[in-house]
């Protein structure tokens, strides 16, 4: 406590009270409102709270919460004390109460919103950025993808000593991280639809099966000895098997990024880091199962944009013998935190779900229903995602929810 | 009427990698499916960025995109101007949304302030506006169609020449009305409405299709009507009243 001013201490107490009020009144998990109170009372709180912490920041359009969780688990193998925002509260105001919990010097592994990232590098004295991917998300609020990439790049340009671990297979991330001291890893993920043009010169990017290049200015995928090969991380020649409890190839990419950061920046043995990742089964409610009214259980996944959905569909559209047994509830809201325009539903190939039991749910269930009608996917419409899940047949019931739908389920069951 | 009953109607999605940021692919899906469900053959043709736009399409769809991709799209569209003119002369239809709407005009102001030439299919010029218009939009169309609903997200302001006719009058934009929206020409519609616009407004989809295949048999649109009711309510109470009057009161 001696490091903190009285003002910061008062701010933290005020923040705790606000967070407690938020929880007991059922308005939220309290992290964001408590942070707002802290920032209002003590604007320098972030810098003070981060004193003595080695800070790593994780950001991406998709997978930042999971990557943060995996990285925090991996760096805990150093034996140092680790604080991390495990609930996914990733705005400035969500970070402060997490740092306030750190009573002694140690490591802080913090998930940060894509737009907030450049603003907190200085106050937190961040030494490492872990950058996953950028694609369109909440266009009404975040603006276009190139703009977010430019913000990140500005942070890298103005902090030449910053270390970065970044995905080499995402053009926006490569553009952003190139000015920094960057350790690249080729995660090989396939979402290309938001990176048609070169971030440097605006010419058409050319894509082959395993890399991208700009034929006009020479911008392209950086060479790196680090890559994800199936379910194995290849780290400078060392093969590290990733045996995850978390589903899907997108989580293999999250884990590969986290293990690379833990190994190359924090000196954790990569096999130890991968071992730590195997212990994670749910991440702030993602992949948890909930009990349905009729005694069955449903798994809950978060998908909030076309890139995320394309990965989830790759995982959930199963071969014919199991199709009738794998049901999917598509639960979509269009509140501020979801993006108020659900047009993105039309960029998701829901046609892949033909023959599987499907329900349209959420406050925008009719938008989902119209999309499914034109995809010729038989479905029922039931706004309540749990009631919808209970109505579907099959042993493998999945609720895939947009952000505020997901949060509501997590608050109820998490 | 352009398409004969034997040949498939070719619904062309132009440069989806560049002009596909805001879900406007859905317009192509809706046109193709509403033809198929009525027994017409339909083919969804994607014209990939960098390729010339062919003159063989029956419907040309230009969608919304980001700043740099829009500049890239404008070059490809200008290079294909002759093919598009041939198709238009032969009866092809155009639906241009947001960036695509700006690109069928004479010119638009790019993010860096330079004026970029468009196709000049219509007498319209787009300048950057003081702010971005983001939100639900309800429009009373200047066509014999029900009220239109969509979602707009753009910074440009498009001014029509004196001979051009707006698509309709804005009933509600962020709770206010008064402006005009879009443009309707000969077998051509320009609009800022995403949503996408055709699944939200199946009557408008059929209006475009009728330009290509003539009279259409009725199609059940109950699901779309439920969505329309919800979004017209969200867009404005006024829009909902209008819809209610037309759908319910007009039936007597």
Interface residues (C-beta under 8 A of the other chain):
Chain A: X136 X139 X140 X144 X145 X146 X193 X194 X196 X197 X202 X203 X204 X340 X341 X343 X344 X345 X346 X347 X366 X367 X369 X370 X371 X373 X374 X375 X376
Chain B: X17 X18 X20 X21 X22 X23 X24 X25 X26 X29 X30 X33 X49 X50 X66 X67 X68 X69 X71 X72 X134 X135 X151 X153 X194 X195 X196 X199 X223 X224 X226 X227 X230
